Amino acid sequence: MKKLLTILFAAALIINCYQTSSNANTIKDYLTMSQIDTTSQHLIYKGKLVEIYVEKAIFHSSTNNNFLMKFSIKNIGDKAIGVDLTDYWKVIYPNQWGIYKKPYREVVNEEQIIPDTIFNKTEIFKKFEENYFTLIKPKETSSYYRDWNGSGEKIELDNKEEFFIITLDGQLLLTNGEELENITLNEADEKKRAIIFSYPILFKSISEKEIIIKHN
């Protein structure tokens, strides 16, 4: 009887270990699948007036030592919108990057902006009427490029087992002349702010004809 109980206990222990291992693998697979967006366009924001995407590629310009990222703003409303792209720090931009052994950041040590929360709507609507902002027609998309505010660091990912992660930050103000949408990424979840690149990274070049947000 004692021998039978020992055998049953050992069998139960093996089953429990297998289930624990299986659950751990399931969680790992879920994290990997939910963190890695394999499409070229990564949705970082969906609001009432617009959707905002970032392309999963690293862009370079002959007039900028730092890499750039491409942000696309899609007007999903039925009225034209104006987007304020006049301030280098008041757009969505790459805030921090690094190379990691897992497809997520285990340690977060990132500094983020404190966004504006108070606006003069009358002044903003007036600027919209005066075509001060970048105009996007209904159902159309406009893109801009913003650089990483660094010192010309080169992006290299030679190890196929590692991941290159860029986290986004910033603020973007837009209006259709009647409604105001103030977009901030401070409280956005990690899956939207963290753009994860696996090997090989896609590199592209752009011309100066594109909208490049430059530091004044």
matplotlib code that plots the C-alpha trace (Angstrom):
import matplotlib.pyplot as plt

x = [0.0, 2.8, 4.6, 1.4, 0.9, 4.5, 4.0, 0.7, 2.4, 5.3, 2.9, 0.9, 4.2, 5.2, 1.7, 1.9, 5.4, 4.3, 1.2, 3.4, 5.9, 3.1, 1.5, 4.8, 5.3, 1.8, 2.4, 5.7, 4.1, 1.3, 3.7, 5.7, 2.7, 1.1, 4.3, 5.6, 3.6, 4.7, 2.9, 4.7, 2.2, 1.9, -1.2, -0.3, -3.5, -7.1, -9.4, -12.5, -10.9, -7.7, -5.7, -2.0, 0.5, 4.3, 6.0, 8.3, 11.4, 14.4, 14.7, 17.7, 18.1, 21.2, 20.8, 20.4, 22.9, 20.2, 17.7, 14.1, 10.8, 7.7, 4.4, 1.2, -2.0, -5.2, -8.3, -11.2, -13.8, -15.9, -14.4, -10.9, -8.6, -5.6, -2.6, -0.1, 3.4, 5.1, 6.8, 9.7, 8.6, 4.9, 4.6, 4.8, 8.5, 11.0, 12.0, 14.2, 15.8, 17.8, 18.7, 17.1, 17.3, 13.5, 10.7, 9.8, 11.5, 12.2, 13.4, 11.8, 14.0, 12.5, 11.9, 8.7, 7.4, 4.8, 2.2, 0.1, -3.5, -4.9, -5.6, -7.1, -9.7, -10.7, -7.1, -6.7, -9.9, -8.7, -5.4, -7.3, -9.4, -6.2, -4.5, -1.8, -1.9, -1.1, -4.4, -5.6, -8.8, -11.4, -10.4, -6.9, -3.5, -0.5, 2.9, 5.7, 9.2, 10.8, 14.4, 15.8, 17.2, 20.6, 24.2, 24.2, 24.1, 24.1, 21.4, 22.8, 21.2, 23.5, 22.2, 19.1, 18.1, 17.9, 15.3, 15.6, 12.9, 12.0, 9.5, 7.5, 6.5, 5.1, 2.0, -0.1, -2.8, -5.4, -8.8, -11.5, -12.5, -15.2, -13.6, -10.2, -8.2, -5.2, -3.1, -0.6, 1.4, 2.2, -0.5, -0.6, 0.1, 3.5, 2.2, 1.3, 4.4, 7.0, 7.9, 9.7, 12.0, 13.3, 16.2, 16.7, 15.8, 14.4, 16.3, 15.0, 16.1, 14.0, 14.2, 14.0, 10.6, 9.0, 7.7, 10.6, 10.1, 13.4, 14.8, 14.7]
y = [0.0, 2.4, 1.6, 2.3, 5.7, 6.6, 5.7, 7.7, 10.7, 10.6, 10.4, 13.4, 15.4, 14.6, 15.7, 19.0, 19.8, 19.2, 21.4, 24.2, 23.9, 23.9, 27.0, 28.8, 28.1, 29.2, 32.6, 33.0, 32.2, 34.7, 37.5, 36.8, 36.8, 39.9, 41.9, 41.3, 42.9, 41.2, 43.7, 46.7, 49.1, 49.2, 50.9, 53.1, 55.1, 55.0, 57.9, 59.6, 61.6, 59.7, 56.5, 56.8, 54.1, 53.8, 51.8, 49.1, 50.3, 52.5, 55.5, 57.5, 60.9, 62.4, 65.6, 63.9, 61.8, 60.2, 57.6, 58.5, 56.9, 57.2, 58.1, 58.0, 59.8, 58.5, 60.7, 58.4, 61.1, 62.8, 66.3, 67.6, 67.8, 69.9, 68.5, 70.7, 69.6, 72.9, 71.9, 69.3, 68.2, 68.2, 65.3, 61.5, 60.5, 57.8, 58.3, 55.4, 52.4, 49.4, 45.8, 43.1, 39.3, 39.1, 40.7, 43.1, 45.4, 43.7, 46.9, 50.3, 53.3, 55.8, 59.5, 60.9, 64.3, 66.1, 66.9, 70.1, 69.7, 73.2, 74.7, 77.8, 76.2, 79.5, 80.1, 76.6, 76.7, 80.1, 78.5, 75.7, 78.2, 80.0, 76.8, 77.0, 73.2, 70.3, 69.4, 65.9, 65.3, 62.8, 59.1, 60.2, 59.6, 62.0, 60.9, 62.7, 61.6, 62.4, 61.6, 60.0, 62.9, 61.3, 61.6, 59.6, 56.2, 53.3, 50.6, 47.1, 43.8, 41.0, 38.4, 36.6, 35.8, 39.4, 42.2, 45.9, 47.8, 51.5, 53.1, 56.1, 59.2, 62.6, 64.6, 65.4, 68.0, 68.0, 69.4, 69.4, 73.0, 71.8, 69.1, 69.0, 65.7, 65.8, 62.6, 61.6, 58.4, 58.7, 56.4, 54.1, 50.5, 48.9, 47.0, 50.3, 52.3, 49.6, 48.9, 45.6, 44.7, 41.2, 40.2, 41.4, 45.1, 46.8, 50.0, 52.6, 56.0, 59.1, 62.3, 65.8, 66.1, 64.2, 66.0, 65.8, 67.3, 69.1, 70.7, 74.5]
z = [0.0, 0.9, -2.4, -4.3, -2.6, -3.5, -7.1, -7.2, -5.6, -8.1, -11.0, -9.7, -9.3, -12.9, -14.2, -12.2, -13.5, -17.0, -16.6, -15.0, -17.9, -20.5, -18.9, -18.8, -22.5, -23.3, -21.5, -23.3, -26.7, -25.9, -25.0, -28.1, -30.4, -28.8, -28.7, -32.2, -35.0, -38.2, -40.5, -41.9, -40.4, -36.6, -35.2, -32.3, -32.0, -33.0, -32.0, -33.3, -36.0, -37.0, -36.9, -36.5, -37.8, -37.7, -40.4, -39.1, -41.0, -40.2, -42.5, -43.4, -45.0, -46.6, -44.5, -41.1, -39.2, -37.0, -38.2, -38.8, -38.4, -40.6, -39.0, -41.0, -40.0, -41.6, -41.5, -40.7, -40.4, -43.1, -42.7, -43.5, -40.5, -39.7, -37.9, -36.1, -37.3, -36.5, -33.2, -33.1, -29.6, -30.2, -32.5, -32.0, -32.1, -31.3, -27.6, -26.6, -28.3, -27.4, -28.3, -26.1, -25.7, -25.4, -27.5, -24.7, -22.2, -18.9, -17.3, -18.2, -17.4, -19.9, -19.4, -21.1, -21.8, -19.7, -22.4, -22.7, -21.4, -21.7, -25.1, -26.5, -28.8, -30.4, -31.4, -32.7, -34.8, -36.2, -37.2, -38.9, -40.9, -41.9, -43.2, -40.5, -40.0, -42.4, -44.1, -44.6, -46.6, -45.5, -45.9, -47.0, -45.3, -44.8, -43.4, -41.7, -40.6, -37.3, -36.3, -33.1, -31.2, -30.7, -31.9, -35.1, -33.5, -36.0, -35.7, -36.0, -35.3, -36.2, -33.7, -35.0, -31.5, -30.3, -30.8, -31.6, -29.7, -30.2, -27.8, -28.9, -27.0, -27.8, -28.4, -31.5, -31.8, -34.6, -35.4, -38.0, -37.1, -34.7, -32.6, -31.0, -30.6, -28.3, -28.7, -26.0, -25.6, -21.9, -20.8, -23.9, -23.2, -24.0, -27.1, -28.8, -27.8, -28.2, -31.9, -32.0, -34.8, -35.3, -37.6, -40.3, -39.9, -42.9, -43.9, -46.4, -47.7, -48.2, -50.2, -48.9, -50.6, -47.7, -44.6, -42.2, -38.8, -38.1, -34.9, -35.1]

ax = plt.figure().add_subplot(projection="3d")
ax.plot(x, y, z, "-o")
ax.set_aspect("equal")
plt.show()
